Amino acid sequence: MTVTEQTAPVRQGQPAEERHAAELAFLAAQDPGPRPPGWALTPRAVVTFVCGSDGVDLALPGRRAGLPSKLVIAPKFVGERALVERCVVTLAGERGLLLTGEPGTAKSMLSELLAAAVSGTSALTVQGTAGTTEDAFRYGWNYALLLAQGPTPQALVDSPVLAAMRAGRVVRVEEITRCLPEVQDALVSILSDRRITVPELTSTEDAVVRAAPGFTVIATANLRDRGVSEMSAALKRRFNFENVDPIADADAEAVLIRRQAVAAVQRAGAAFAVDDAVLDALVTVFRDLRSGRSDEGWDVERPGTVMSTAEAVQVAASLGVAAAYLPAEDVLDLLPGHLLGVVRKDDPADHARLLGYWDGPVRRRAENGSAMWRRLWDLRGSLR
């Protein structure tokens, strides 16, 4: 398919419940087992939705209008199945779940997938920042109605947390440690008492909002980032912590990077035309710099920036867009410049570390006869 034949997407950023609506509907019909109160799927089906069915066709117990009789569920999160199972058990017990780890390890994606599978929506979300206020966790007011009517239930504006409590759904709190400690602690009583009191509505039946069955919180935290506010001990005790590590398997990471990059380039209206050998080199560089050691056993000085899978996807997507719309240049020649753009984000000294990597593993691989790495070694000058 040519670039001009591509169909432009309707909009950017489809949520998981829309991207995977067919799979969610199939799993809801395919597994009729017991479900925790308020859940759209069984816990087993939630794990299958996130991790996939291992290439196996799942069959419906009977015919359902609008649904296929069999379907392979694609994997969406590359990581330990045991991690996903622990997350699901935590949510089924209506306990808070905190996903921690370095940036770019798919914590937000995992929280979105879990919320979509459990509640049917991932839209109930609070984005944590230094400017997030307590209203984002509790409630606010429609001030026009407040001035006209006084404090009434009609003037109350639900936060995503309050809306999730009313409906018995999962609410997501992204980057919870970016919020100030006093704002974070608004969640302590919510997770303990499972209710929010509205003092302005005292003496009415709306003065206390109690959580419906199924309500819980998934939070994410990049604990390595600058500007992080330490969580209080009281709040930590109300979460089960799960650390999301970088992808251990190189082949699995390469498959994920290609799949995500292909999707990104297609959204840009183009066909993905980057050779697998170039992607393999990209994955190798990222993994070497991330771990501090090459597959051959050579030591590598790790940069201060996080060489995450998410960053690798962005580089692969950029190479794909360049190959589609600016095809005059060899796409491999663009790789060093994009890598330099990644490592320069945090520490200026990382430039020298990338040059050191070129003078080490890249040069040695070139000397061992690899044409790909020989070409990359010849491009060292583009890193200056």
Disulfide bonds with the S-S distance in Angstrom:
none
